[in-house]
Structures are given as C-alpha cells and as structure tokens.
C-alpha cells in the first residue's frame, strides 16, 4: 500500500453497517425538512445546464443530500472530503445518500484531489467544496479553494442553507443539525469564471464576502464563539506584524 493510500482513513465493516442503518433513518428525516428559496434565486440553485462548482460552508454539510435531490437531481456531485477518520464517516454517510467524494485535505493529497475533482467536471459532474474545511477558521475562504474555483473554468454556485430551528454542536464550526419538520431557507448565487477576480487572494475574499451575504446564523455554541474570537485576534496580530514590517525602521531613518 502506498503512502498516499495510507493517508486516507478507511472504515471497518461494522462502522459501514451502522452508517447504512443511519442512512435509512436519514432519508426519512430529510423528507420532513421543508426547503424554500427566494423566487429570484431558484434559477441559480437549479441551473444544471453545465457542470458547476458548488460551494457550501463546512457546518452545513448535512444539508447537502436534500439540496441535491431538490435542486440538482440531474447531475452527480463529487465532494472534497477530509482524509481523517471524521472525513471517512462523512464520506461514507453522504455516499449512501447520493453524493460521492474525493478524499484529501489542505495537508494530505490536496493536489491529487484537486486534479480528480477537475476531471469529474470534465466528465460532466458537479463538484462541491467547503472553503473553510476541514479545520477552519469558520467562514474563511481558503485560497486553495478559490484557486480550484478559478481553475475549473466552470460556473461557481454559492449555496447556503439557513435553518429556522436547529441544534448546533459545540465544535469549531458550530455544526448544524436541523430540527425535524423545520423550514430551511436555501440561498444561492451564481458566478461565471469571468466574474471572479484573477488574483487568488482577491478571489477568495470576493467569494467569502458573497457567501456571508447569504449566511444567516443561529446563536453560536461556546467553542465556536471562542474559535472565532481567537481566529480574529490572530488575524489582527498578523496584520499588525505585516504593517510593521512594511514601515521603515527607525534605524534606517537615522
């Protein structure tokens, strides 16, 4: 077995069997959720005329299966999922619900997975990415995700699921589990490649702001709020250091 294969966690038989049972319950559970979208955004959500890059926040992955059934049933979707054990659980679970995966992360198999996803697009399938996954910070848009969106030479569709009632796990991203029979507001916005900034950093910031415009959150759990505060403090400190490095030193002015 190669080092690449060893980097991807594999599930055992009993784990897969348990997930299969859970997937049966999940299908019944998804039937109770009521997805609604603004009239002007339904076209962006359901435009399957060409293969597209679908973008959704990490904490809303569980909304993906019904989103596919409701809006993108005519196209197969391949998602980039972490190579960790948690990623294995998510990959197997959503696979049983109709969404296939390519395994990797920002640190393991990233380049290989990007090429595999681009190949999926060429074969006529949608691809899905979580720009703040797999470890955050929450609601950041990693430049690698922005680069993939530009390299794809395909429309980019920002997807947002805003539940009215949901449980939020005490995780770094405040992972959402919508309440049964709850209403989920679906938001969508579509960009062509020509509309995206060419610079990778500018493209990431452009898409991040567009995603946040569609995002409506329920109260954050403690860990999620703490992680966001620490991330903001770190970003501020890095910006301060960068600004100081750009300024001429006192010694050089003498």
C-alpha positions in Angstrom: 0.0 0.0 0.0 1.4 3.4 -0.9 1.9 6.4 1.4 -1.0 8.2 -0.3 -3.4 5.3 0.3 -2.3 5.0 4.0 -3.0 8.8 4.5 -6.7 8.2 3.8 -8.6 6.6 6.8 -10.7 3.6 5.9 -13.8 2.5 7.8 -14.4 -1.1 9.0 -17.3 -3.3 8.2 -19.3 -2.5 11.4 -18.8 1.2 11.0 -20.2 1.0 7.5 -23.1 -1.2 8.6 -24.0 1.3 11.3 -23.9 4.2 8.8 -26.1 2.3 6.4 -28.7 1.9 9.1 -28.4 5.6 10.0 -28.8 6.5 6.3 -32.2 4.8 6.2 -33.3 6.9 9.1 -31.7 10.0 7.4 -33.8 9.5 4.3 -37.0 9.6 6.4 -35.6 12.5 8.4 -34.8 14.6 5.2 -38.4 14.1 4.0 -39.6 16.2 7.0 -37.4 19.2 6.1 -39.1 21.9 4.1 -36.6 23.7 1.8 -37.7 27.1 0.5 -35.8 29.6 -1.7 -36.4 33.2 -2.8 -38.0 33.2 -6.2 -35.1 35.1 -7.7 -32.5 32.6 -6.5 -34.2 29.3 -7.6 -32.6 29.6 -11.0 -29.1 29.8 -9.5 -29.7 26.8 -7.3 -31.2 24.6 -10.0 -29.2 25.6 -13.1 -27.8 22.3 -14.3 -27.2 23.3 -17.9 -23.4 22.8 -17.4 -21.2 21.2 -14.7 -20.6 23.6 -11.8 -18.5 24.2 -8.7 -20.8 24.1 -5.7 -19.6 25.9 -2.5 -21.1 25.4 0.9 -19.8 26.1 4.5 -18.4 23.1 6.4 -21.0 23.4 9.2 -23.9 22.9 6.7 -22.7 19.7 5.0 -25.7 17.8 6.4 -28.0 19.9 4.2 -26.3 18.7 1.0 -28.2 15.5 0.3 -31.6 17.0 0.2 -30.2 20.0 -1.6 -29.1 17.7 -4.4 -32.4 15.8 -4.5 -34.4 19.1 -4.7 -32.3 21.3 -6.9 -29.6 19.3 -8.8 -31.1 15.8 -9.2 -29.9 15.6 -12.9 -26.2 15.8 -12.1 -23.9 13.6 -10.0 -22.0 15.5 -7.3 -18.5 14.8 -6.1 -17.3 16.4 -2.9 -13.9 17.1 -1.5 -13.8 15.4 2.0 -11.0 15.3 4.6 -8.8 12.2 4.7 -9.3 12.0 8.5 -11.5 9.5 10.4 -14.3 12.1 10.7 -13.9 12.6 7.0 -14.3 8.9 6.4 -17.6 8.9 8.4 -18.9 11.9 6.4 -17.8 10.5 3.1 -19.4 7.1 3.7 -22.6 8.6 5.0 -23.2 11.1 2.2 -22.2 8.5 -0.3 -25.1 6.4 0.9 -27.3 9.4 0.3 -26.1 10.0 -3.3 -23.1 12.3 -3.0 -19.8 10.8 -4.0 -16.4 12.0 -2.6 -12.8 12.5 -3.4 -10.6 12.2 -0.3 -8.0 14.7 0.8 -7.4 18.0 2.8 -5.2 21.1 2.8 -2.3 18.9 4.1 -2.9 15.4 2.6 -3.4 14.6 -1.1 -4.5 18.2 -1.8 -3.1 18.4 -5.3 -4.2 14.9 -6.3 -7.8 15.6 -5.1 -7.9 18.9 -7.0 -6.9 17.1 -10.2 -9.5 14.4 -9.5 -12.3 17.0 -9.0 -11.3 18.8 -12.2 -11.5 15.5 -14.0 -15.0 15.0 -12.5 -16.0 18.3 -14.0 -14.7 17.3 -17.4 -16.8 14.2 -17.2 -19.9 16.3 -16.8 -20.4 16.2 -13.0 -20.8 18.9 -10.4 -18.1 19.2 -7.7 -18.6 20.5 -4.2 -16.1 22.2 -1.9 -16.2 23.5 1.7 -13.9 26.6 1.6 -13.5 26.7 5.4 -12.9 23.0 5.9 -11.6 20.8 7.3 -10.4 22.7 10.3 -11.4 26.3 9.8 -11.3 29.0 10.9 -15.0 29.3 10.5 -16.3 31.2 7.4 -12.9 31.7 5.9 -12.4 31.1 2.2 -9.0 29.3 1.8 -7.0 30.5 -1.2 -6.7 26.9 -2.4 -10.5 26.6 -2.7 -10.5 29.9 -4.6 -7.8 28.7 -6.9 -9.7 25.5 -7.6 -12.8 27.5 -8.4 -10.9 29.6 -11.0 -9.1 26.6 -12.5 -12.3 24.8 -13.0 -13.4 27.0 -15.9 -17.0 26.4 -14.8 -19.7 28.4 -13.1 -19.4 28.8 -9.3 -22.6 28.4 -7.4 -22.6 29.6 -3.8 -25.1 27.5 -1.7 -26.4 28.5 1.7 -28.8 26.6 4.0 -30.3 28.7 6.8 -32.5 26.6 9.1 -35.1 28.3 11.3 -34.6 25.7 14.0 -31.5 23.5 14.5 -29.1 22.0 17.0 -25.6 23.4 16.8 -22.8 21.2 18.0 -20.1 22.6 20.3 -17.5 22.2 17.6 -15.1 24.7 15.9 -17.7 25.4 13.3 -20.9 25.1 15.3 -22.0 22.2 13.0 -25.7 22.3 12.2 -28.3 19.6 12.7 -31.7 20.9 11.5 -34.7 20.1 13.7 -37.2 17.6 12.1 -40.1 19.3 10.2 -38.2 22.6 10.3 -38.1 25.2 7.4 -34.7 25.6 5.8 -34.2 28.8 3.7 -32.0 28.0 0.7 -30.0 30.8 -0.8 -27.9 30.7 -4.0 -25.8 32.9 -6.1 -24.1 32.0 -9.4 -20.8 33.5 -10.8 -19.2 32.8 -14.2 -15.4 32.4 -14.3 -15.2 35.9 -16.0 -16.8 37.5 -13.0 -14.2 36.2 -10.5 -11.1 38.2 -9.7 -8.0 36.7 -11.3 -5.8 37.1 -8.2 -6.1 34.1 -5.8 -6.3 36.2 -2.6 -8.8 38.7 -4.1 -10.9 35.9 -5.4 -11.0 34.2 -2.0 -12.1 37.4 -0.3 -14.6 38.2 -3.0 -16.3 34.8 -2.6 -16.1 34.9 1.2 -18.0 38.2 1.3 -20.6 36.9 -1.2 -21.1 33.8 0.9 -21.5 35.8 4.1 -24.2 37.9 2.4 -26.2 34.7 2.1 -25.5 33.4 5.6 -27.9 33.7 8.5 -26.8 32.1 11.7 -28.4 30.8 14.9 -26.7 31.6 18.2 -23.1 30.2 18.4 -22.1 27.4 20.9 -19.3 28.4 23.3 -16.4 26.6 21.5 -17.4 28.0 18.1 -17.6 31.6 19.5 -14.2 31.1 21.2 -12.6 29.7 18.0 -13.9 32.7 16.0 -12.6 35.2 18.6 -9.1 33.5 18.6 -9.0 33.5 14.8 -9.9 37.2 14.7 -7.2 38.0 17.3 -4.7 36.0 15.3 -5.6 37.7 12.0 -5.3 41.1 13.7 -1.9 40.3 15.1 -0.7 39.1 11.8 -2.0 42.2 10.1 -0.2 44.3 12.7 3.1 42.5 12.1 2.8 42.8 8.4 2.1 46.5 8.7 5.1 47.0 11.0 7.3 45.1 8.6 6.3 47.3 5.7 7.0 50.5 7.7 10.6 51.8 7.5 12.6 51.1 10.7 13.7 53.9 13.0 17.4 52.8 12.4 17.1 53.2 8.7 15.7 56.7 9.1 18.6 58.0 11.1 
